[in-house]
Amino acid sequence: MPATQPQQTLADRVYHVYLKLTKRLTNRQVMAVLAILVGGLAGIGAYVFNTLLHLITDALTSWTPASEAQIFYLIYPAIGIVLATLFVKYIVVDDISEGVTRVLYAMSRKDSRIASHNCWTSIVGGATTIGFGGSVGPEAPIVLTGAAIGSNIGKVTRLNYKNITLLLCCGAGAAVAAIFKAPISGVIFVFEILMLDITSASIIPLLLASITATTVALSFHGFSPIIAVTLTDADMFRIEQIPLFVLMGVVCGLMGYYFTSVNSYVVGFFKGIKNQYKKWAIAGITLGVLMFVFPPLYGEGHSSFDTLMGGHTSELFDNTLFARFSDIDWVLLIYLVAIMLFKVIAMATTNAAGGIGGTFAPALFVGAFAGAIVAVVCRQFFHLDDVSITSFTLVGMAGLMSGVMKAPLTAIFLIAELSNGYGLFIPLMIVSCISFAVNYGLNRDSIYTKQLRMRGELLTHDKDSSVFVFLRLEDLMETDFIRIKETFTLGDVVGIISDTRRNIFPVIDNFGHLLGVVQLDDLRHDMFKREKWGNSITSYMIQPPDKILQHEQIQSVLPRFDQSNTWMLPVVDKENRYLGFISKSRILNAYRKALVNITQ
């Protein structure tokens, strides 16, 4: 009987359909078509996210008057974090936090492959967290969703690493374009933050994906900008205000450093808490108290943007404990400063305790308040009545985003597209560049890249460094060297030499610790003299010029060969136990292969 044919999977059937539909298209045409598909699906994903978020928010807040809703701020955020944590632990069974960082990690360590569940799980987790008042933004979950859509379409169509990466970036850029209705920002986001190279083969698919996603977003949500503001003549840029915008850039740079430092501290604090119930309790109390005292911290905070844009700062006091003090200048200033500083703590606590959300919206929020504070100080304490709160709020948003994310171009174009505020292009550029420079001087990494860079897992525009990211010490280490005990004699080693092709031998003690190495060249003079065979092998042992620690990054290993003037170095663990050898030639060969794989 003929052998039964294996049953085709759904992925196989989709792949065969794809081959039939695209057999007459060139590779670039195929990528353009797939980019449009990714952009459309990413736009739909953003719409689903927004719809689910608004359903949850309305269900929690629409049934009670705003003046009475404040008491629920004490419990809503904690409930959202608990639900998101349980969802991740028992349904997702995977880490879906830190969406942008996870995308960068997939590009460097997972061959740009993202698990298929990320096409929807980030939407549910993020909407639950934010809908219940988590003080984070929707961007990271949406970016991870879009990137997962692009990655999985690339996997189904069986593309190579380069093209899967391109589709992943198309999905991420399309997600940003859809969530903000900002197609240019979506493209620039990919080049600045995901660090994809600008080539003719990449720019067209990215543009197509972003345009498609934005079109989907406009179809569902209309053409009105995210930030409802109309710039008047009083808000426009004036030459004499350049010193104030320079000051604004410095303030944003310093606030950006505060943003990333506090976020790192809070995340580290919660990582040190092993008991999940304790995490929930601390986060619930912290967020509940902060949002009860400062209601603008609840959720994304977009309504606060609109309030600041209109210059109606006193409205921030509505339904708060400080409402009767809203007309006092110094109280207003302290209140704005407190909201700005505590927003970072609320954001970091939400994410660190198990919530799912991004840092885009919190960065914009903190930047908006920083700009408003500078404007209020200028107007009320220095009587500079021509300083526009609206314009300073907008440039503050761009400045802080530039410093926190190390993405000045993304910040400039995003704020311009969000608000139709192209009349502020010059101050946006001044503040964003200065903020970037100040923050870079204090901390070279963005909020997304610090941990990846420390682990050597960050792709950059420096191709030499990026290729090394794909190389792992444990994969290149050679372990077929014969180990010699310290009790061996020269005669024992002579008997071993005939069975090995190696010319170097690690000498270890009874616990596996590396004591030194013996080189064949150092034995040649005595190995044929039988009267010398009783000599202890340790008399021929030398110390290696250097040792490589387990899990070191290849970027740091390669220069050590030149420093020690050798081609082979032993690898040990932290207790100096011998593991193997790493050779310079093997690293260079692996580098060449990785470079070919990436460019192809």
TAPERA-V982288 format. One line per field, one symbol per residue. burial: + if it has 16 or more other C-alpha atoms within 10 Angstrom, else -. A space follows every 10 residues. Layout:
burial->???
//
This chain:
burial->---------- ----+----- ---------+ ++++++++++ ++++++++++ -++--++--+ +-------++ -+++++++++ +++++-++-- -+---+++++ +++++++++- ++++---+++ ++++++++++ ++++++++++ ++++++++++ +++++-+--- ++++++++++ ++++++++++ ++++++++++ +++++++--- -+++++++++ ++++++++-- ----+++-+- +---+++--- ---+++++++ ++++++++++ -+++-++--+ --------++ -+++-+++++ ++++++++++ ++-+++++++ +-+--++-++ -----+---- -++-+++-++ ++++++++++ ++++++++++ ++++++++++ +++++++++- ------++++ ++++++++++ ++++++++++ ++++++++++ ++++++++++ ++++++++++ --+-++++++ -+---+++++ ----++++++ +++--+++-- ++++++--++ ++++------ ---++++++- -+++++++-+ --+---+--- --+--+++-+ +--+-+++++ --+++-++-+ +------+++ ++---+++++ ++++--+--+ +--++-----
//
